[in-house]
Amino acid sequence: MKLKCRFGIPQHGWLPIFITCDDFQHEMKVSDMPVNSVDMLIQALSRILDGVDSKVWWHLKPANYTLDFVPQEVGGYNYSI
């Protein structure tokens, strides 16, 4: 599995994000409030390099998505959204 995350041009506190994984594709516009989800993504990627479970909370107001990274025993990561 290969996870790819692409960012669009931010407008008025909203950032378009395009996530693909194998045949799965998802597009959403996330808010930078109450916390910056891109900062959370950077922190999560840093944590998974250390082998620690991590998650990113994408704010959609009022809904949200959570991207979870969980280390696998064999190596690599399992992720879900």
C-alpha positions, -999 to 999 in steps of 0.1 A, spaced: 0 0 0 12 35 -8 -5 65 7 -4 98 -12 -16 131 1 -18 162 -22 -27 197 -11 -47 223 -31 -46 261 -27 -59 273 7 -87 298 7 -103 316 37 -90 290 62 -99 259 41 -74 236 25 -84 211 -3 -67 177 4 -66 148 -20 -58 114 -5 -52 82 -26 -43 47 -15 -42 20 -41 -77 23 -57 -92 44 -30 -95 82 -36 -109 108 -12 -111 146 -16 -120 170 13 -117 206 23 -103 208 59 -105 238 82 -75 252 101 -97 256 132 -97 247 161 -62 233 153 -41 231 122 -45 196 107 -14 200 85 7 206 117 -10 174 131 0 155 100 36 166 103 37 156 140 21 122 131 46 115 104 74 123 128 59 99 154 54 70 130 91 72 121 97 64 158 73 35 156 46 52 176 8 50 168 -4 83 155 -35 100 142 -45 131 123 -79 148 129 -91 165 97 -117 192 107 -146 196 82 -170 216 105 -192 201 118 -179 167 106 -144 153 108 -122 125 95 -95 107 115 -64 93 97 -49 66 119 -13 52 115 -6 19 134 28 1 132 26 -35 119 46 -63 134 62 -72 100 72 -37 93 55 -8 76 23 8 87 -14 2 86 -34 33 80 -71 40 77 -94 70 72 
